[in-house]
Amino acid sequence: MAADGPDFAVTASTHSVGTLSAGEAAGRFRPRFVVGAVLTTALCAATILVYLLSLTGHEPGAWWWFVAQIAGAILSLLAIFALGVSVGDEFHRSIIGVWTCVMVVGASLFVGGGWLLFGVLGTDAVTGHRTDVIRPAAVPYLVEPTVVGLIVAVIGLGGLIASVRRTRREAAQLSGSEAAHSPYPGTIVAVPAPIDWTDGEPRFADVMVRYQDAAGEQVLAVGMRTAPQRVPVEGSAVLVHRGASGELVVEADPEHPMTFDPDTAEYEDPGTA
C-alpha cells in the first residue's frame, strides 16, 4: 500500500471500457467471426424449430425429440457465449460481444419461426407438396417468435453497429495522441463494505469511480486496499490514466487530497479484536 493513500486495482467497467492504447487498432470482424455467427444462428434456429414443432403438436413423439431439444439448447448457449467472448476480446469492448449475441438470438428466432410459418411445416420432404395446413390455434406459436425475433435482430444489429463505430472513433482519437496517456480527473462515487482483510488492512471490491475522457463519461469498478484510517469517502478525487501497455490505472490525485472516513470501526480487522 502506498504510504500516503490507498492502492487501487481496476477490476471491471460498468460501461465495458476497452484497453486500447495509442496506435492500437480497434479490431475488426474476422472471417471466423462471420462463420461462427452463421453456424451459431443455424444451430439456434434448428433448436428453436424443434421446440416450436413440439408446441404446434407436430413432433414425432419419440424420446429422442426431447433429448434433441435439451442438447440443442446447451450447445446453442455454449456457442453464443463463445462467439460473444471472442468478438468482445477482438474489439476490446465486451458490449460488442453482447450485441453480437443479441443479434444472433434474434436472427435464430426469426429463422426458426419463419421457416415453419412460411413453408416447411406441412410440406412433404420428398414431393415438396403441402400435406397439412397449420392449425389456427398453432399460428400464434409461430407468428410471435418470428416477429419478436425480427425486432430483436434489428435492435442487436443497430447496437452492434453503434458500438463498433464508437470503438473505432475512440481508437482514432487515441491514435498518435500525446493525450492518450494524460490522466483524467475522476471521483469516487461509491465505497462498499470491505470484503476481507490482509495484514490488518481492509480490501474492497467494486469501489465505483466516475471520470470523463474523450469518449464521454465512464464508470469503473475498482478494487482497493488501504489502512483502516485511510478509507476515502465518496466524492474523493482520483486520477485515471493508462499505463505503458494500455491498461487502466487509478491513483490518488496529489493536487486534491482525499477526505478519509473518520469512523474507522467498520474497517478494523475483526480477527484482531
Secondary structure by P-SEA (a helix, b strand, c coil): ccccbbbbbbccccccccccccccccccccaaaaaaaaaaaaaaaaaaaaaaaaaaccccccaaaaaaaaaaaaaaaaaaaaaaaaaaaaaccaaaaaaaaaaaaaaaaaaaaaaaacccccccccccccccccccccccccaaaaaaaaaaaaaaaaaaaaaaaaaaaaaaaacccccccbbbbbbbccccccccccccbbbbcccbbbbcccccbbbbbbbbbbcccccccccccbbbbbcccbbbbbbccccbbbbcccccccccccccc
